[in-house]
């Protein structure tokens, strides 16, 4: 009995049990720690919330306040030397293979915990058990695994202890800021690793999250799958969760030709998507037409990236190359200037009344440039609406 454990599973049964246990932990991280606690994107029934907290104590020794604080700091200081785990600053290998060490190092920073950890559980069981004796949880899980699975429980427990440090602290924090595709031109290097968020519960859609960090739903395109969102919707249907925030939905109304307050609201709430569209629909077509020389054609891929990506920091040499290309192309210089103006009117410091006037002026002047791609984009922007699709 001790060798096989109480369950006496087959070899494939042990594999299935391991995947199930680790997946429950993934669900706890993405739903409870990330979307509920760190970003307040949803509310959870107290019983569900406490189950998540208890399971995370058993399987990760995570202290909620510490996890939330480090994650919020990551957003506040993203891609700077103060970012706890940016591969752009620390190197991809350091984050991918040492992410858990970087996390624990910042957990020891009392300023980080106090500044960014507000609003997390502060009840008796948190203070007297979960936060006070975090390592007691994994020790209890070790005994449970041995009891249920016998000697194989040692392997299952080891996998459980490595699962979150590798997938969450390593892969998501590392590769999620290093490799993948981008739906939104955020000011950081975040990427969607794959469009199917199944292994890490939807956290693979990291660029979507950085664009709309307070959204309970991480998928954005129709082909993207956010498994965590499916679980949240299931909890919501049975009354155990309530979604507070999700990414804004908009549509283009062809019959709408007036830039009004609704247009401004839609542009602001979808500013990252607007900038992405501007790069794809204005800058890239102009680049393709304007840069005709052989030398320019060899550099067009780099220029395209430099001009359309918001997260890139150019070297002095790259900046000189870009400036030279802009001087040689009046149209390219114009569309880059219009992008700068568009970004400027999106800044929080701009008053709402002034923002409306500036967007109206921007559209009118863009249409008057005679640049076809810019003209079409401005006309399309007029139809931007907050109506749900």
C-alpha positions in Angstrom: 0.0 0.0 0.0 2.8 2.4 0.9 4.6 1.6 -2.4 1.5 2.1 -4.6 -0.3 4.7 -2.4 -3.9 4.8 -1.6 -5.0 5.4 -5.2 -2.9 2.6 -6.8 -2.9 4.2 -10.2 -1.5 2.9 -13.5 1.6 4.6 -15.0 -0.6 6.7 -17.2 -2.8 7.4 -14.2 0.2 8.9 -12.5 0.9 11.1 -15.5 -2.7 12.2 -15.6 -2.8 13.0 -11.9 0.4 15.1 -12.2 -1.0 17.1 -15.1 -4.3 17.6 -13.3 -2.6 18.8 -10.1 -0.2 21.1 -11.9 -3.0 22.5 -14.0 -5.1 23.4 -10.9 -2.1 25.3 -9.7 -1.9 27.2 -13.0 -5.6 28.0 -12.8 -5.0 29.4 -9.2 -2.2 31.6 -10.4 -3.9 33.1 -13.4 -7.4 33.5 -11.9 -6.7 34.3 -8.3 -3.2 35.8 -8.1 -3.1 37.5 -11.4 -6.5 38.6 -12.6 -8.3 38.8 -9.2 -5.7 40.0 -6.7 -3.1 41.9 -8.8 -5.4 43.6 -11.3 -8.9 43.4 -9.6 -10.4 42.4 -13.0 -13.0 40.2 -11.3 -14.4 39.3 -7.9 -14.6 35.8 -6.6 -16.9 34.1 -4.1 -15.0 33.9 -0.7 -15.1 30.1 -0.7 -13.5 30.0 -4.2 -11.0 32.7 -3.3 -9.9 30.8 -0.2 -9.6 27.5 -2.0 -7.2 29.1 -4.5 -5.2 30.7 -1.7 -5.0 27.4 0.2 -4.0 25.4 -2.9 -1.2 27.9 -3.8 0.1 27.6 -0.2 0.2 23.8 -0.6 1.8 23.8 -4.0 4.0 26.9 -4.3 4.5 28.4 -0.8 3.3 31.7 -2.5 2.5 34.6 -0.2 -0.2 36.5 -2.0 1.0 40.0 -1.0 4.5 39.2 -2.2 3.4 37.9 -5.6 1.0 40.7 -6.2 3.6 43.3 -5.2 6.3 42.0 -7.5 3.9 41.7 -10.4 2.5 45.2 -10.0 6.0 46.5 -9.8 6.8 44.7 -13.1 4.0 46.7 -14.8 5.0 50.0 -13.2 8.7 49.7 -14.0 8.5 47.5 -17.1 11.7 47.2 -19.2 13.7 49.4 -16.8 16.5 48.5 -14.4 13.8 48.5 -11.6 11.8 45.8 -13.4 12.1 42.6 -11.3 12.4 40.3 -14.3 12.8 42.0 -17.6 14.8 39.9 -20.1 15.5 43.1 -22.1 17.5 44.3 -19.1 18.7 41.1 -17.4 19.1 38.8 -20.4 16.8 36.0 -21.5 18.8 33.2 -19.9 18.7 34.9 -16.5 14.9 35.2 -16.5 14.1 31.9 -18.3 16.2 29.8 -16.0 16.5 32.0 -12.9 13.1 33.8 -12.8 12.2 32.3 -9.4 15.4 33.6 -7.9 14.7 37.1 -9.3 11.2 36.9 -7.8 12.4 35.9 -4.4 15.1 38.6 -4.4 12.4 41.3 -4.9 10.2 39.7 -2.3 13.0 40.6 0.2 12.6 44.2 -0.7 10.3 45.6 1.9 9.7 48.8 -0.1 8.3 46.8 -3.0 6.0 44.8 -0.7 4.6 47.8 1.1 4.2 50.0 -2.0 2.8 47.5 -4.4 1.2 44.9 -2.2 -1.8 46.8 -0.9 -5.3 45.3 -0.8 -4.3 41.7 -0.5 -5.6 39.3 2.2 -4.9 40.4 5.7 -6.9 38.0 7.8 -5.9 35.7 10.7 -5.2 32.6 8.6 -3.0 34.7 6.2 -1.0 36.3 8.9 -0.7 33.3 11.2 -0.3 30.4 8.7 0.1 31.2 5.0 2.4 34.2 5.3 4.1 33.1 8.6 4.8 29.5 7.6 4.8 29.4 3.7 7.1 26.4 3.5 4.7 24.3 5.7 2.4 24.1 2.7 4.7 22.2 0.3 5.8 20.0 3.3 2.2 19.0 3.8 1.8 18.5 0.0 4.8 16.1 0.1 3.1 14.0 2.7 -0.2 14.0 0.8 1.5 13.0 -2.4 3.3 10.1 -0.7 0.0 9.0 0.9 -1.9 9.1 -2.3 0.7 7.9 -4.8 3.3 6.0 -2.9 6.9 6.4 -3.9 5.8 8.0 -7.2 4.5 10.8 -5.1 8.1 12.0 -4.7 8.3 12.5 -8.4 4.9 14.1 -8.6 5.7 16.5 -5.8 9.0 17.5 -7.5 7.1 18.3 -10.7 4.6 20.3 -8.8 7.3 22.3 -7.1 9.1 23.1 -10.4 6.0 23.7 -12.5 5.2 27.4 -11.6 8.9 28.5 -11.3 9.5 27.2 -14.8 6.3 28.1 -16.6 5.3 31.3 -14.8 8.5 32.8 -13.5 10.6 31.6 -16.4 8.6 31.2 -19.6 6.0 33.9 -19.2 8.2 36.5 -17.7 11.1 35.6 -20.0 9.9 34.5 -23.4 6.8 36.7 -22.9 9.0 39.7 -23.2 11.4 38.3 -25.8 9.8 36.2 -28.5 6.4 35.9 -30.2 3.9 38.1 -32.0 2.3 41.5 -31.0 -1.3 42.5 -31.4 -0.7 45.9 -29.7 2.2 48.4 -29.9 2.7 48.8 -26.2 5.7 50.7 -24.9 7.3 47.5 -23.5 8.6 44.4 -25.2 5.7 42.1 -24.3 4.8 39.3 -26.8 2.0 36.8 -27.2 4.1 33.6 -27.1 1.4 31.5 -28.9 -2.3 32.2 -29.7 -3.5 29.2 -27.7 -3.2 29.8 -24.0 -3.7 26.3 -22.8 -0.5 25.3 -20.9 -0.3 28.4 -18.7 -4.0 29.1 -18.6 -4.0 32.0 -21.1 -0.9 33.8 -19.7 0.8 33.0 -23.0 -1.2 36.0 -24.4 1.2 38.4 -22.6 1.1 41.3 -25.1 -2.7 41.4 -24.9 -2.4 41.5 -21.1 0.1 44.4 -21.2 -2.1 46.4 -23.5 -5.2 45.9 -21.2 -3.8 44.9 -17.9 -7.0 45.2 -16.0 -9.0 43.0 -18.4 -10.2 39.6 -17.0 -10.0 38.3 -20.6 -6.5 37.8 -22.1 -7.5 36.7 -25.6 -8.3 39.5 -28.1 -8.5 38.0 -31.6 -11.1 35.4 -32.5 -8.5 32.7 -33.0 -6.9 33.2 -29.6 -7.8 30.9 -26.8 -7.6 31.9 -23.1 -8.3 28.9 -21.0 -8.4 31.0 -17.8 -11.2 33.1 -19.3 -13.2 29.9 -20.0 -12.9 28.9 -16.3 -13.8 32.4 -15.2 -16.9 32.4 -17.4 -17.9 29.0 -16.0 -17.5 30.3 -12.4 -19.5 33.4 -13.4 -22.4 31.3 -14.8 -22.8 29.4 -11.5 -22.5 32.6 -9.4 -19.0 32.1 -8.0 -17.3 35.0 -9.9 -18.2 38.3 -11.4 -16.2 40.0 -14.2 -15.5 43.7 -13.4 -13.3 44.7 -16.4 -12.5 43.4 -19.9 -10.8 44.9 -22.9 -12.9 47.4 -24.7 -14.8 46.3 -27.8 -15.1 48.7 -30.7 -16.1 48.8 -34.3 -15.7 51.0 -37.4 -19.0 52.5 -38.5 -18.7 53.4 -42.2 -21.5 55.9 -42.0 -20.0 57.9 -39.1 -18.0 60.8 -40.5 -17.8 63.1 -37.5 -15.1 63.0 -34.9 -17.0 63.3 -31.6 -16.5 62.4 -28.0 -17.3 58.8 -28.7 -14.5 58.7 -31.3 -12.1 60.2 -28.7 -13.2 57.6 -26.1 -12.7 54.7 -28.6 -9.3 56.0 -29.6 -8.1 56.4 -26.1 -9.3 53.0 -24.9 -7.8 51.3 -27.9 -4.7 53.5 -28.2 -2.3 50.5 -28.5 -4.4 49.0 -31.3 -4.7 52.3 -33.1 -0.9 52.7 -33.1 -0.6 49.1 -34.3 -3.0 49.9 -37.2 -1.2 53.1 -38.0 2.1 51.2 -38.4 0.5 48.5 -40.6 -1.8 50.7 -42.7 0.1 53.9 -43.0 3.8 53.6 -42.3 4.5 50.3 -44.0 2.7 51.1 -47.3 4.6 54.5 -47.5 7.9 52.7 -46.8 7.2 50.2 -49.6 6.5 53.0 -52.1 9.1 55.5 -51.0 12.2 53.5 -50.4 13.2 52.4 -53.9 17.0 52.3 -54.0 18.8 49.0 -53.6 20.5 50.2 -50.4 17.1 51.2 -49.0 15.5 48.0 -50.0 18.1 46.0 -48.1 17.3 48.0 -45.0 13.5 48.1 -45.4 12.8 45.3 -42.9 14.9 47.0 -40.2 13.3 50.4 -41.0 9.8 48.9 -40.8 10.6 47.5 -37.4 12.1 50.7 -36.1 9.2 52.9 -37.3 6.3 50.7 -36.2 7.5 49.2 -32.9 7.0 51.3 -29.7 9.4 49.3 -27.5 12.6 49.6 -29.4 15.5 51.7 -28.2 17.6 52.7 -31.1 21.4 53.1 -31.0 23.1 56.3 -32.2 24.0 54.6 -35.5 20.5 53.3 -36.0 19.0 56.7 -35.2 21.3 58.3 -37.8 20.2 55.7 -40.4 16.6 56.4 -39.7 17.0 60.1 -39.7 18.8 59.9 -43.1 15.9 57.8 -44.5 13.4 60.4 -43.3 15.3 63.3 -44.8 15.2 61.5 -48.2 11.5 60.9 -48.1 9.1 63.8 -47.5 6.1 61.4 -47.4 7.7 59.2 -44.8 8.7 62.2 -42.7 5.1 63.4 -42.8 3.5 60.1 -41.7 6.0 59.8 -38.8 5.2 63.3 -37.7 1.5 62.6 -37.8 2.1 59.5 -35.7 3.9 61.7 -33.2 1.0 64.1 -33.0 -1.5 61.2 -32.7 0.4 59.8 -29.7 0.7 63.3 -28.2 -3.0 63.9 -28.1 -3.5 60.5 -26.3 -1.4 61.6 -23.4 -3.2 61.7 -20.0 -2.1 65.4 -19.5 -4.3 66.5 -22.4 -7.7 67.8 -21.3 -10.8 66.1 -22.8 -12.1 69.2 -24.5 -8.7 69.9 -26.0 -8.3 66.3 -27.0 -11.5 66.4 -29.1 -10.4 69.5 -31.0 -6.9 68.1 -31.6 -8.3 64.8 -33.0 -10.7 66.7 -35.3 -7.8 68.9 -36.5 -5.5 65.8 -36.9 -8.0 64.0 -39.1 -8.7 67.1 -41.2 -5.0 67.8 -41.8 -4.2 64.1 -42.4 -6.8 64.0 -45.1 -5.4 67.2 -46.6 -1.8 65.7 -47.0 -2.7 63.9 -50.2 -1.0 60.8 -48.9 -3.4 58.0 -49.8 -2.7 55.7 -46.9 -2.8 58.5 -44.3 -6.0 59.8 -45.9 -7.7 56.4 -45.7 -6.6 55.9 -42.1 -8.0 59.3 -41.0 -11.3 58.6 -42.7 -11.5 55.2 -41.0 -10.6 56.8 -37.6 -13.6 59.0 -37.9 -15.8 55.9 -37.7 -14.2 54.5 -34.6 -17.0 53.7 -32.1 -17.5 52.3 -28.7 -20.4 50.2 -29.8 -19.9 46.5 -29.1 -19.2 44.2 -32.0 
